């Protein structure tokens, strides 16, 4: 009898029965109370107030006519919050993404602090002591959370919130402090009143914009650690991260390599300074450009994804001459286009920035236009009535449906007239263009590789005050943009000289491209900086080490007595493959496994298939062979919430060697053990790294199991690398 082992999962049944009030993910679909749920989200800023010894949460004071608050106690502030939340629900939204509630890290005091508006209406800092529940900072934090959940529950809205301020990736102490913080707040939200109002933790806001970014490997480990800490203390709620245009984070916080339940991509409408935004054709072109990001996410995000932020500035009182993107009608058109394009490109949720216009900066500020992303408009008078912009009706009347393929302007092979390859539609300039091919370590072309470009458009002679920062001189004009590889791995960069500020002294023969940064989902990074870059300096091809991403297995045979494992990071497609009697085949993928005609498992064979979540062990991003799996650490607490197409959860059982490290967390001694069918298996080397990649311990040893003392090391996150005759094994460990 043919022996094909597929273990149908009770996992989703368990979620439905035991946690039906929480929003969950089933494959590529949010679910709530057994029904499909499509998050329609609007961003909403809050203010943390501390007056007369009372901590109260209010709408951001910048939503008002001028700086200042209108509530100072919990009842009145809660009433204001519920008034706004009720209006949000009436606009067609079911979820609020809450901003400005997170604490910050004080780099001087090396403490977490909460910024509050105090009695004297100034911004004060309250330090947080995570080990003391009675600490004023902790009491303030939990009071604000309680009020947020109460307001959301009273209006039947769900909450996505940013729990943390900006981390400093080169400061190991701050990373460990944030880890402890997430453990504390996850424990709170797991049992808090009305905690079913919480949809997800949004770990970071556009990490690609932060300074001193870590490598992809370290970024993967940081997010994996934070995800695991949250899930260990609060298994009910989802975890996401705000990707900066998706593609801009690829060089560090690669969206395809982060352990989250879903990705939240942030992007906004974009124009070039020379484009006339009063022209309908230019507005249409700007809308079409957004499909580049949506298509890339559709093709490269392993987990489900939503739009986490998008927006468009418009006002009845202020126009394009003040830096705004366009008219109120243009804003409504942009909302309609992005809603439809998201659905057609496979996204499963939408978030608009912002709820209402703000008064963050005054008219003299270069970024005055940033006040006008809101869907509601303040009239500028001492008594400011608030009116809806036309885009509100777009959201209020929106019906989600797939109407066409993802509307990206793209062809399978390079075409300079397509926006996917020429985002700004620059004219051809053969003398300055740079082209090449991107392939993986096996010689396979990499499509959708991101090509980040910086161009020196010429010197400003003489230098002039910078229009956006008069305190600095504008000495050189730079341009930056991205393009992508086609399905053959080919790319072409078209630089273009333009004068955004009307400065003088720019020569026609501008220097050209001086920086090219290339990466792809699940791949290493190539960087070339030179003034200028010439075609002959580009390697042919550019080779990126990449994990097995989309793997095709064909023409394989597993014979009697053999065990073979095949793995693909995103997908695994198997055809024309025979598993003979007595053969054992294991197939793993993080997303999909496709069995096509020609696959045959004979009677007496064993075939096992697993949806295996990604881990960060493959530090070098070099796959062993094209059809050999990445070694996953054994983990009995595997979370399968990132599953997509397959509605099965398969038993995780590997016949390969694997590494175990215990106890973990540890505070005294740690045992590192290699498990193998070979009783003589032993180590060759053990290395302990800190979170910044520095070697803390290095030992050549054949002792298995290997025991060493960790009490001498500072508390924090570390990584163990263990090597045997043929394989490197990686494991994360927390020292307490």
C-alpha positions as CSV (number, residue, x, y, z in Angstrom):
1,X,0.0,0.0,0.0
2,X,1.3,3.4,-0.9
3,X,2.4,5.2,2.2
4,X,1.9,9.0,1.9
5,X,1.9,10.7,5.3
6,X,-0.1,13.9,5.5
7,X,-1.2,14.8,9.0
8,X,-4.4,16.9,8.7
9,X,-4.2,19.6,11.3
10,X,-6.4,20.4,14.2
11,X,-4.5,23.6,14.7
12,X,-7.0,25.9,13.1
13,X,-9.9,24.2,14.7
14,X,-8.2,24.8,18.0
15,X,-7.8,28.5,17.2
16,X,-11.4,28.9,16.2
17,X,-12.8,27.2,19.3
18,X,-10.5,28.6,21.9
19,X,-9.7,32.1,20.6
20,X,-12.6,32.9,18.3
21,X,-12.8,36.5,19.6
22,X,-9.3,37.3,18.4
23,X,-8.3,38.1,14.8
24,X,-6.3,35.2,13.4
25,X,-4.6,34.3,10.2
26,X,-5.7,31.2,8.3
27,X,-3.5,30.8,5.3
28,X,-3.7,34.1,3.4
29,X,-6.9,35.3,5.2
30,X,-7.6,37.2,8.4
31,X,-10.4,35.6,10.3
32,X,-12.7,36.9,13.1
33,X,-15.3,34.7,14.8
34,X,-15.1,32.2,12.0
35,X,-15.7,34.8,9.3
36,X,-13.3,36.5,6.9
37,X,-12.0,39.8,8.1
38,X,-10.4,42.4,5.9
39,X,-8.6,45.1,8.0
40,X,-9.6,48.6,6.9
41,X,-7.2,50.7,8.9
42,X,-6.7,54.4,9.5
43,X,-3.7,55.8,11.4
44,X,-4.5,57.8,14.5
45,X,-2.1,59.7,16.8
46,X,-2.6,59.9,20.6
47,X,-1.2,62.1,23.4
48,X,-0.2,60.8,26.8
49,X,-1.3,63.3,29.5
50,X,-0.2,63.5,33.1
51,X,-2.0,66.1,35.2
52,X,-2.8,66.2,38.9
53,X,-1.4,62.7,39.3
54,X,-3.7,61.2,36.7
55,X,-2.6,59.5,33.5
56,X,-5.1,60.0,30.7
57,X,-4.9,59.2,27.0
58,X,-6.3,61.7,24.5
59,X,-6.4,62.3,20.8
60,X,-3.2,64.0,19.6
61,X,-3.5,67.8,20.4
62,X,-2.3,68.5,16.8
63,X,-5.7,67.3,15.5
64,X,-7.0,70.6,17.0
65,X,-6.7,74.2,15.8
66,X,-3.6,74.9,17.8
67,X,-1.3,73.3,20.4
68,X,-3.0,72.4,23.6
69,X,-5.3,69.8,25.1
70,X,-9.0,69.9,25.7
71,X,-9.2,67.0,28.3
72,X,-7.1,66.3,31.4
73,X,-8.9,63.4,33.2
74,X,-9.7,59.9,32.2
75,X,-13.5,60.2,31.8
76,X,-13.4,63.3,29.6
77,X,-10.4,62.0,27.6
78,X,-12.0,58.6,27.1
79,X,-15.1,60.4,25.9
80,X,-13.0,62.2,23.3
81,X,-11.3,59.0,22.2
82,X,-14.6,57.3,21.8
83,X,-16.1,60.2,19.8
84,X,-13.2,60.0,17.3
85,X,-13.3,56.2,17.2
86,X,-17.0,56.2,16.6
87,X,-16.5,58.6,13.7
88,X,-13.7,56.4,12.3
89,X,-16.1,53.4,12.4
90,X,-18.6,55.5,10.5
91,X,-16.0,56.3,7.8
92,X,-15.8,52.6,6.9
93,X,-12.8,51.6,8.9
94,X,-12.7,48.6,11.3
95,X,-9.2,49.0,12.7
96,X,-7.1,51.9,14.1
97,X,-3.3,51.9,13.9
98,X,-2.3,53.8,17.0
99,X,0.8,56.1,16.9
100,X,2.8,57.9,19.6
101,X,1.9,55.6,22.5
102,X,5.3,53.9,22.6
103,X,8.0,54.7,25.1
104,X,11.5,55.8,23.9
105,X,15.0,54.8,24.7
106,X,17.1,57.5,26.5
107,X,20.6,56.9,25.1
108,X,22.2,59.0,27.9
109,X,20.5,57.4,30.9
110,X,20.2,54.0,29.1
111,X,16.6,53.7,30.2
112,X,13.2,53.5,28.7
113,X,11.1,56.6,29.3
114,X,7.5,57.7,28.6
115,X,7.1,61.2,27.2
116,X,4.0,62.8,28.7
117,X,2.3,66.2,28.6
118,X,2.5,67.4,32.2
119,X,0.7,69.9,34.3
120,X,2.6,72.8,32.9
121,X,1.8,71.6,29.3
122,X,5.4,70.7,28.5
123,X,6.8,67.4,27.5
124,X,8.3,65.5,30.5
125,X,10.0,62.1,30.7
126,X,8.9,59.3,33.2
127,X,11.5,56.5,33.4
128,X,10.2,52.9,33.3
129,X,11.4,50.2,35.7
130,X,10.4,46.9,34.1
131,X,11.1,44.9,37.2
132,X,8.8,46.9,39.4
133,X,5.0,46.7,38.6
134,X,4.4,49.6,41.0
135,X,6.9,51.8,39.3
136,X,5.2,55.1,38.1
137,X,6.4,54.5,34.6
138,X,4.8,51.0,34.5
139,X,1.6,52.3,36.1
140,X,1.4,55.1,33.5
141,X,2.0,52.6,30.6
142,X,-0.7,50.2,31.7
143,X,-3.1,53.0,32.4
144,X,-2.7,54.3,28.8
145,X,-3.1,50.7,27.5
146,X,-6.2,50.2,29.5
147,X,-7.8,53.3,28.2
148,X,-6.9,52.5,24.6
149,X,-8.5,49.0,24.8
150,X,-11.5,50.5,26.5
151,X,-12.1,53.0,23.7
152,X,-11.6,50.4,21.0
153,X,-13.9,47.9,22.7
154,X,-16.6,50.5,23.2
155,X,-16.6,51.3,19.4
156,X,-16.0,47.7,18.1
157,X,-12.7,48.7,16.5
158,X,-9.5,46.6,16.4
159,X,-6.1,48.0,17.3
160,X,-2.7,47.7,15.7
161,X,-0.1,49.6,17.7
162,X,3.6,50.4,17.7
163,X,4.9,49.1,21.1
164,X,8.4,50.5,20.8
165,X,10.3,53.6,20.0
166,X,13.3,53.6,17.7
167,X,15.9,50.9,18.7
168,X,19.6,51.5,18.3
169,X,21.0,48.5,16.5
170,X,24.6,49.0,17.6
171,X,23.6,49.2,21.3
172,X,23.3,45.6,22.5
173,X,22.0,46.8,25.9
174,X,19.1,48.7,24.3
175,X,18.2,45.7,22.2
176,X,18.1,43.5,25.3
177,X,16.1,46.2,27.1
178,X,13.5,46.2,24.4
179,X,13.3,42.4,24.5
180,X,12.5,42.6,28.2
181,X,10.0,45.3,27.5
182,X,8.2,43.2,24.9
183,X,8.0,40.3,27.4
184,X,6.4,42.6,30.0
185,X,3.8,44.2,27.7
186,X,2.9,40.9,26.0
187,X,2.2,39.4,29.4
188,X,-0.1,42.4,30.0
189,X,-2.0,42.1,26.8
190,X,-2.5,38.4,27.1
191,X,-4.8,38.9,30.1
192,X,-5.9,42.6,29.9
193,X,-9.6,43.5,29.9
194,X,-10.9,43.8,26.3
195,X,-7.6,42.4,25.0
196,X,-9.5,41.0,22.0
197,X,-9.6,44.6,20.7
198,X,-5.9,44.2,19.9
199,X,-5.2,42.8,16.4
200,X,-1.4,43.1,16.2
201,X,1.9,44.4,17.5
202,X,3.7,46.5,14.9
203,X,7.3,46.0,15.9
204,X,9.0,48.8,14.0
205,X,8.2,51.7,11.8
206,X,10.2,51.6,8.6
207,X,13.5,50.2,10.0
208,X,15.3,50.8,6.6
209,X,15.3,54.5,7.5
210,X,17.2,54.0,10.8
211,X,20.9,54.7,11.2
212,X,23.6,52.0,11.6
213,X,21.5,49.2,10.1
214,X,22.5,45.6,11.0
215,X,23.3,42.9,8.5
216,X,20.4,40.8,7.2
217,X,21.5,38.0,9.5
218,X,21.5,40.1,12.6
219,X,18.2,41.8,11.6
220,X,16.6,38.4,11.1
221,X,17.8,37.3,14.6
222,X,16.5,40.5,16.3
223,X,13.0,40.2,14.8
224,X,13.0,36.5,15.5
225,X,13.9,37.1,19.1
226,X,11.2,39.7,19.6
227,X,8.6,37.6,17.8
228,X,9.4,34.6,20.0
229,X,9.3,36.7,23.2
230,X,5.9,38.1,22.3
231,X,4.4,34.7,21.3
232,X,5.8,33.0,24.5
233,X,3.9,35.5,26.6
234,X,0.9,36.3,24.4
235,X,0.0,33.6,21.8
236,X,-3.3,35.2,21.0
237,X,-2.2,38.2,19.0
238,X,-0.4,38.7,15.7
239,X,2.9,40.4,15.0
240,X,3.8,42.6,12.0
241,X,6.5,45.1,11.0
242,X,6.2,48.3,8.9
243,X,8.4,47.8,5.8
244,X,9.7,51.0,4.2
245,X,8.3,50.6,0.6
246,X,9.1,46.9,1.0
247,X,12.1,47.3,-1.4
248,X,14.0,49.9,0.7
249,X,14.3,47.6,3.6
250,X,15.7,44.8,1.4
251,X,19.3,45.6,2.3
252,X,18.9,44.9,6.0
253,X,15.4,44.1,7.2
254,X,14.6,41.9,4.2
255,X,10.8,41.4,4.3
256,X,11.2,37.8,3.0
257,X,13.4,36.8,6.0
258,X,11.6,38.2,9.0
259,X,9.7,36.1,11.4
260,X,6.4,37.9,11.5
261,X,2.8,36.9,11.0
262,X,2.3,39.4,8.2
263,X,4.2,42.3,6.6
264,X,2.9,45.9,6.5
265,X,4.3,47.8,3.6
266,X,4.5,51.6,3.7
267,X,4.5,53.7,0.6
268,X,3.3,57.1,-0.6
269,X,2.6,58.8,-3.9
270,X,5.7,60.2,-5.5
271,X,6.4,62.9,-8.0
272,X,9.6,64.4,-9.5
273,X,10.0,68.2,-9.0
274,X,9.7,68.9,-12.7
275,X,6.4,67.1,-13.1
276,X,3.3,69.3,-13.4
277,X,0.9,67.9,-10.8
278,X,-1.9,70.0,-12.2
279,X,-1.9,67.7,-15.3
280,X,-4.3,64.6,-15.1
281,X,-1.7,62.5,-17.0
282,X,0.9,63.1,-14.3
283,X,-1.5,62.2,-11.5
284,X,-2.4,59.0,-13.3
285,X,1.3,58.2,-13.8
286,X,2.0,58.7,-10.1
287,X,-0.8,56.4,-9.1
288,X,0.5,53.7,-11.5
289,X,3.9,53.8,-9.9
290,X,2.6,52.5,-6.7
291,X,1.8,49.2,-8.4
292,X,5.6,48.5,-8.6
293,X,5.6,48.1,-4.8
294,X,2.5,46.0,-4.7
295,X,3.7,43.7,-7.4
296,X,7.1,43.2,-5.7
297,X,5.4,42.3,-2.4
298,X,3.1,39.9,-4.2
299,X,6.1,38.1,-5.7
300,X,8.5,38.2,-2.8
301,X,6.7,38.4,0.6
302,X,6.6,34.9,2.1
303,X,3.9,35.8,4.7
304,X,0.6,37.6,4.0
305,X,0.9,41.3,3.7
306,X,-1.1,44.5,3.9
307,X,-0.6,48.2,3.1
308,X,0.5,49.5,6.5
309,X,0.7,53.1,5.5
310,X,-0.1,55.1,2.4
311,X,-1.4,58.6,1.9
312,X,-1.8,61.7,-0.3
313,X,-1.8,65.3,0.8
314,X,-4.7,67.5,-0.3
315,X,-6.7,70.4,1.1
316,X,-9.5,72.8,0.2
317,X,-7.5,75.7,1.7
318,X,-4.0,74.9,0.5
319,X,-2.7,73.7,-2.9
320,X,0.2,72.3,-4.9
321,X,2.2,75.6,-4.5
322,X,2.5,74.7,-0.8
323,X,4.0,71.3,-1.6
324,X,0.7,69.3,-1.5
325,X,0.4,66.4,-3.9
326,X,-2.8,67.6,-5.6
327,X,-6.4,68.4,-5.2
328,X,-9.1,66.8,-3.1
329,X,-10.4,65.0,-6.2
330,X,-6.8,63.7,-6.9
331,X,-6.7,62.4,-3.3
332,X,-9.9,60.5,-3.7
333,X,-8.7,59.0,-7.0
334,X,-5.5,57.9,-5.3
335,X,-7.4,56.2,-2.5
336,X,-9.6,54.3,-5.0
337,X,-6.7,53.3,-7.2
338,X,-4.6,51.9,-4.3
339,X,-7.6,50.1,-2.7
340,X,-8.3,48.3,-6.0
341,X,-4.6,47.7,-6.9
342,X,-3.9,46.2,-3.4
343,X,-6.8,43.7,-3.8
344,X,-5.7,42.8,-7.3
345,X,-2.1,42.3,-6.2
346,X,-3.0,39.9,-3.4
347,X,-2.8,42.2,-0.3
348,X,-5.2,41.4,2.5
349,X,-5.6,44.7,4.3
350,X,-5.3,48.4,3.8
351,X,-4.2,51.3,6.0
352,X,-4.4,55.1,5.3
353,X,-2.3,57.8,6.8
354,X,-3.9,59.9,8.4
355,X,-7.3,60.2,10.1
356,X,-7.4,64.0,10.2
357,X,-5.2,66.9,9.1
358,X,-2.7,68.0,11.7
359,X,-1.0,71.2,12.9
360,X,2.5,69.7,13.4
361,X,4.4,72.6,11.7
362,X,3.5,76.1,10.6
363,X,3.4,77.5,7.1
364,X,7.0,78.6,7.1
365,X,8.3,75.0,7.5
366,X,9.5,73.3,4.3
367,X,7.4,70.2,5.2
368,X,4.2,72.2,5.8
369,X,2.5,69.9,3.3
370,X,2.8,67.0,5.8
371,X,-0.1,68.5,7.8
372,X,-2.6,67.5,5.0
373,X,-2.6,63.7,4.7
374,X,-5.8,63.5,6.7
375,X,-9.2,62.3,5.5
376,X,-10.8,65.1,7.5
377,X,-10.0,68.7,7.1
378,X,-9.8,71.4,9.7
379,X,-11.0,74.9,8.7
380,X,-8.5,77.5,9.8
381,X,-10.4,79.7,12.1
382,X,-10.5,80.1,15.9
383,X,-13.5,77.8,16.0
384,X,-12.4,75.0,13.6
385,X,-15.3,72.9,12.3
386,X,-14.0,69.6,10.8
387,X,-15.3,68.5,7.4
388,X,-14.8,65.3,5.5
389,X,-12.7,65.2,2.4
390,X,-14.2,63.5,-0.7
391,X,-11.9,60.5,-0.1
392,X,-14.0,59.5,2.9
393,X,-16.8,58.4,0.6
394,X,-14.3,56.1,-1.2
395,X,-13.6,54.2,2.0
396,X,-17.2,54.4,3.2
397,X,-18.5,52.8,0.0
398,X,-15.6,50.5,-0.8
399,X,-16.5,46.9,-1.7
400,X,-13.5,44.6,-1.9
401,X,-13.2,42.5,-5.1
402,X,-10.6,41.2,-7.5
403,X,-11.3,42.7,-10.9
404,X,-8.0,42.2,-12.9
405,X,-4.4,41.0,-12.5
406,X,-2.0,43.2,-10.5
407,X,-1.9,46.4,-12.6
408,X,2.0,46.7,-12.7
409,X,3.4,48.3,-15.8
410,X,5.9,45.5,-16.5
411,X,7.0,43.0,-19.1
412,X,8.9,39.7,-18.5
413,X,12.0,41.1,-20.2
414,X,13.5,44.6,-19.8
415,X,11.7,47.4,-21.5
416,X,12.8,51.0,-20.8
417,X,9.2,52.2,-21.5
418,X,7.8,50.2,-18.5
419,X,7.6,51.8,-15.1
420,X,8.8,48.7,-13.3
421,X,12.2,49.2,-15.0
422,X,12.2,52.9,-15.4
423,X,10.2,54.3,-12.4
424,X,10.5,57.9,-13.4
425,X,10.3,57.5,-17.1
426,X,13.7,59.0,-17.7
427,X,14.8,59.5,-21.3
428,X,17.5,57.1,-22.5
429,X,21.1,58.2,-22.1
430,X,23.4,55.4,-23.4
431,X,26.6,57.2,-22.5
432,X,25.7,57.2,-18.8
433,X,23.6,54.0,-18.5
434,X,24.9,51.0,-16.5
435,X,23.6,47.5,-17.1
436,X,24.3,44.0,-16.0
437,X,22.9,40.6,-14.8
438,X,22.2,39.3,-11.3
439,X,22.5,35.6,-10.6
440,X,22.6,33.3,-7.6
441,X,25.5,31.2,-6.6
442,X,24.2,28.3,-8.8
443,X,24.1,30.5,-11.9
444,X,20.3,30.9,-11.8
445,X,19.0,34.4,-12.8
446,X,17.4,36.4,-10.0
447,X,14.3,38.3,-11.0
448,X,12.9,41.2,-8.9
449,X,16.4,42.0,-7.5
450,X,16.3,45.6,-6.2
451,X,18.8,47.9,-7.7
452,X,19.3,51.0,-5.5
453,X,21.0,53.9,-7.4
454,X,22.5,57.2,-6.4
455,X,23.4,59.8,-9.1
456,X,25.6,62.9,-8.9
457,X,23.7,65.4,-11.1
458,X,26.4,68.1,-10.8
459,X,27.8,70.7,-8.5
460,X,26.0,73.9,-7.6
461,X,28.3,76.8,-8.5
462,X,28.3,78.8,-6.4
463,X,26.7,76.9,-3.4
464,X,23.4,78.3,-2.3
465,X,21.3,77.9,0.9
466,X,19.4,74.7,0.7
467,X,15.7,75.3,0.0
468,X,14.6,72.7,2.6
469,X,17.2,73.7,5.2
470,X,18.5,77.3,4.9
471,X,21.2,76.7,7.6
472,X,23.0,74.4,5.2
473,X,24.6,75.1,1.8
474,X,23.5,73.2,-1.3
475,X,26.7,72.2,-3.0
476,X,25.7,69.2,-5.1
477,X,22.5,67.9,-6.6
478,X,21.9,64.2,-6.0
479,X,19.2,61.8,-7.3
480,X,18.2,58.4,-6.0
481,X,15.9,55.8,-7.3
482,X,15.4,52.0,-7.8
483,X,14.9,49.6,-10.6
484,X,14.5,45.9,-10.8
485,X,15.9,42.9,-12.7
486,X,13.7,41.1,-15.3
487,X,13.2,37.4,-15.5
488,X,16.6,36.8,-17.0
489,X,18.3,38.7,-14.2
490,X,19.0,41.7,-16.4
491,X,18.9,45.3,-15.2
492,X,19.6,48.7,-16.8
493,X,20.1,52.0,-15.0
494,X,19.1,55.3,-16.7
495,X,20.5,58.4,-14.9
496,X,19.0,61.8,-15.7
497,X,20.0,65.3,-14.8
498,X,17.4,67.7,-13.6
499,X,17.5,70.9,-11.5
500,X,14.8,70.7,-8.7
501,X,15.6,74.0,-7.0
502,X,16.4,76.2,-10.0
503,X,20.0,76.6,-9.0
504,X,22.7,77.6,-11.4
505,X,26.1,76.3,-12.5
506,X,25.1,72.7,-13.3
507,X,27.1,71.4,-16.3
508,X,25.4,69.5,-19.0
509,X,28.0,66.7,-18.8
510,X,27.1,65.6,-15.2
511,X,29.3,63.0,-13.4
512,X,26.6,60.3,-13.3
513,X,26.1,57.2,-11.1
514,X,28.3,56.9,-8.1
515,X,26.6,54.3,-5.9
516,X,24.9,51.0,-6.8
517,X,23.4,48.8,-4.1
518,X,21.9,45.4,-5.1
519,X,20.0,42.8,-3.2
520,X,17.1,40.4,-3.6
521,X,14.7,38.6,-1.3
522,X,16.6,36.1,0.7
523,X,20.0,37.1,-0.8
524,X,23.2,38.8,0.1
525,X,24.1,42.4,-0.9
526,X,26.3,43.8,-3.6
527,X,27.6,47.4,-3.1
528,X,29.8,49.5,-5.5
529,X,30.7,53.1,-4.7
530,X,32.9,55.1,-7.1
531,X,32.9,58.5,-8.7
532,X,31.7,57.8,-11.4
533,X,30.9,54.2,-11.9
534,X,31.7,52.9,-15.4
535,X,30.2,50.0,-17.2
536,X,33.5,48.0,-17.2
537,X,33.6,48.1,-13.4
538,X,30.4,46.0,-13.1
539,X,31.0,42.3,-12.6
540,X,29.4,40.1,-15.2
541,X,27.4,38.6,-13.7
542,X,26.8,40.1,-10.3
543,X,26.5,37.0,-8.0
544,X,24.4,37.1,-4.9
545,X,24.4,34.2,-2.4
546,X,20.8,33.2,-2.0
547,X,18.9,30.7,0.1
548,X,16.9,28.2,-1.9
549,X,13.9,30.4,-2.7
550,X,11.7,29.1,-5.5
551,X,12.9,25.5,-6.0
552,X,11.9,23.2,-8.7
553,X,12.6,19.5,-8.3
554,X,12.3,17.4,-11.5
555,X,13.8,14.2,-12.8
556,X,14.7,13.0,-9.3
557,X,14.6,9.4,-8.0
558,X,14.8,8.3,-4.4
559,X,15.9,4.7,-4.3
560,X,15.3,1.9,-1.7
561,X,17.1,2.8,1.5
562,X,17.7,6.4,0.6
563,X,16.4,9.5,2.4
564,X,16.4,12.8,0.6
565,X,15.2,16.2,1.7
566,X,14.1,19.0,-0.7
567,X,13.4,22.5,0.5
568,X,12.4,25.9,-0.9
569,X,12.2,29.1,1.1
570,X,9.1,30.4,-0.7
571,X,7.9,27.5,-2.8
572,X,8.8,23.9,-3.7
573,X,7.5,22.5,-7.0
574,X,7.9,18.8,-7.6
575,X,7.3,17.0,-10.9
576,X,8.6,13.9,-12.8
577,X,10.0,12.5,-9.5
578,X,9.8,8.9,-8.4
579,X,10.0,7.7,-4.8
580,X,10.7,4.0,-5.1
581,X,9.6,1.4,-2.6
582,X,11.7,1.7,0.5
583,X,12.7,5.3,-0.3
584,X,12.0,8.2,2.1
585,X,11.5,11.7,0.7
586,X,11.0,14.9,2.8
587,X,9.6,18.1,1.2
588,X,9.6,21.4,3.1
589,X,8.7,25.0,2.3
590,X,7.6,28.1,4.3
591,X,4.7,28.8,1.9
592,X,3.7,26.3,-0.7
593,X,4.5,22.8,-1.9
594,X,3.2,22.0,-5.4
595,X,3.0,18.3,-6.6
596,X,2.6,18.3,-10.4
597,X,2.0,15.5,-12.8
598,X,4.8,13.0,-13.0
599,X,5.2,12.8,-9.2
600,X,5.0,9.2,-8.1
601,X,5.4,7.5,-4.7
602,X,5.5,3.7,-5.0
603,X,3.9,1.3,-2.6
604,X,6.2,1.0,0.5
605,X,7.7,4.5,0.1
606,X,7.4,7.2,2.7
607,X,6.8,10.8,1.7
608,X,6.6,13.6,4.3
609,X,5.7,17.2,3.6
610,X,6.1,20.1,6.0
611,X,5.2,23.8,6.1
612,X,8.4,24.8,8.0
613,X,8.7,28.4,9.4
614,X,12.0,30.1,8.5
615,X,14.8,30.3,11.0
616,X,18.0,32.4,10.8
617,X,20.6,29.6,11.0
618,X,22.0,30.0,7.5
619,X,24.1,33.0,8.5
620,X,26.0,33.1,5.2
621,X,23.0,32.7,3.0
622,X,24.7,29.9,1.1
623,X,22.6,26.9,0.4
624,X,24.4,23.6,0.5
625,X,23.2,22.3,-2.9
626,X,20.3,23.4,-5.1
627,X,18.1,20.6,-3.8
628,X,19.3,20.2,-0.2
629,X,17.3,21.7,2.6
630,X,18.4,24.3,5.0
631,X,18.8,22.7,8.4
632,X,16.0,23.9,10.8
633,X,16.5,23.8,14.5
634,X,14.2,21.5,16.4
635,X,11.4,23.5,18.0
636,X,8.4,21.8,19.5
637,X,6.7,25.2,19.9
638,X,6.6,25.9,16.2
639,X,4.0,28.5,15.3
640,X,2.2,28.0,12.0
641,X,0.3,31.2,11.8
642,X,2.3,32.3,8.7
643,X,0.9,29.6,6.5
644,X,-0.6,30.6,3.2
645,X,-2.0,28.5,0.5
646,X,-1.7,25.1,2.2
647,X,-4.4,24.5,4.8
648,X,-2.5,21.6,6.3
649,X,0.0,21.6,9.1
650,X,2.4,18.8,8.8
651,X,4.3,17.0,11.6
652,X,7.8,18.4,12.0
653,X,10.1,15.5,12.0
654,X,13.5,15.4,10.4
655,X,15.8,12.5,10.0
656,X,18.8,14.8,9.7
657,X,21.2,15.7,12.5
658,X,20.1,18.6,14.7
659,X,21.4,20.7,17.5
660,X,19.8,21.3,20.9
661,X,20.9,23.9,23.5
662,X,19.5,23.7,27.0
663,X,18.5,25.2,29.3
664,X,17.5,28.2,27.3
665,X,17.2,30.9,28.7
666,X,20.2,30.1,31.0
667,X,22.0,31.7,33.9
668,X,24.7,29.2,34.9
669,X,25.8,26.4,32.6
670,X,24.6,25.5,29.0
671,X,24.7,22.1,27.3
672,X,25.1,21.9,23.6
673,X,24.2,18.5,22.1
674,X,24.4,17.1,18.6
675,X,21.7,14.6,17.9
676,X,22.4,12.0,15.2
677,X,21.7,8.5,14.1
678,X,25.4,8.0,14.3
679,X,26.4,7.3,17.9
680,X,29.9,8.5,17.2
681,X,28.9,11.9,16.0
682,X,30.9,14.7,17.6
683,X,31.7,18.4,17.3
684,X,34.7,20.0,15.7
685,X,34.2,23.5,17.0
686,X,31.9,25.6,19.2
687,X,31.7,29.4,18.9
688,X,29.6,31.8,21.0
689,X,28.7,35.2,19.4
690,X,27.0,38.3,21.0
691,X,24.2,40.0,19.2
692,X,26.6,42.3,17.3
693,X,28.5,39.3,15.9
694,X,31.5,39.5,18.1
695,X,33.2,36.2,19.1
696,X,32.8,35.7,22.9
697,X,33.9,32.0,23.1
698,X,35.8,29.8,20.7
699,X,36.6,26.2,21.5
700,X,37.9,23.3,19.3
701,X,36.3,20.2,20.9
702,X,35.0,16.8,20.0
703,X,33.1,16.4,23.2
704,X,29.3,15.7,22.7
705,X,27.4,16.9,24.6
706,X,29.5,20.0,25.3
707,X,28.9,22.0,28.6
708,X,30.2,25.5,29.3
709,X,29.6,28.2,31.9
710,X,27.7,31.3,30.8
711,X,27.4,33.0,34.2
712,X,30.5,35.1,33.4
713,X,28.8,36.8,30.5
714,X,26.5,39.8,30.5
715,X,22.8,39.2,30.2
716,X,21.4,39.3,26.7
717,X,21.0,37.5,23.4
718,X,23.8,35.3,22.0
719,X,24.2,32.8,19.2
720,X,25.9,29.5,19.2
721,X,27.6,28.1,16.1
722,X,28.5,24.4,16.3
723,X,30.4,22.6,13.6
724,X,30.7,18.9,12.9
725,X,32.4,17.1,10.0
726,X,30.2,18.6,7.3
727,X,27.7,21.0,8.7
728,X,27.4,24.3,10.6
729,X,24.5,24.5,13.2
730,X,23.2,27.7,14.7
731,X,21.1,28.3,17.8
732,X,20.0,31.4,19.6
733,X,20.4,31.5,23.4
734,X,19.3,34.0,26.0
735,X,21.5,34.5,29.0
736,X,19.7,35.8,32.1
